[in-house]
Amino acid sequence: MKTMQKGFTLIELMIVIAIIGILAAIALPMYQDYISKSQTTRVVGELAAAKTGIDAALFDGKVPVLTYKPTAASEHSVGLYSSSNQPRSNLVSAITLTGFTANGAGSVSATLGKNANKDIHTAVITQSRNGDGVWSCLVEGKGTGWKDKFIPTGCTKKTTS
């Protein structure tokens, strides 16, 4: 009586490994792009919380500031900095607050860094407020791996002139 051995041949196993390798080579860049877009969108959301703080400060007749604890009664923290006066977000390396004059126009900008994906490092997201209280979002992509598809819905690409 002849017995049949069951199992896979070496060639079959090598073909399966090659197919898995090809699929991984295709999927990894797509996954990295997904991570970059989601991180950019997250920072836009974090800046949206600051917009609320800025609007509240302006409605109360106060000056919006980045510091955790305002130094004067006429100042109001927008909530982007921790008690150690560092950005709360682990994706942001720097935040700037400019303007917010008597008419309420100004902007808050975040530069991506720290734990952000390498493709979006140094990108700058800016939320700008005009004198009528209307906010707009601009994204300035920088770095070698930046792609315009990382720009979240509701934001536009900053054009340099």
Buried (B, 14 or more C-beta within 10 A) or exposed (E): EEEEEEEEEEEEEEEEEEEEEEEEEEEEEEEBBEBBBEBBBBBBEBBEEBBEBBBBBBEEEBBBBBEBEBEEEEBBBBBBBEEEEBBBBEBBBEBEBEEBEEEBBBBBBBBBBBEBBEBBBBBBBBBBBEEEEEBEBBBBBEBEBBEEEBBBEEBEEBEEE
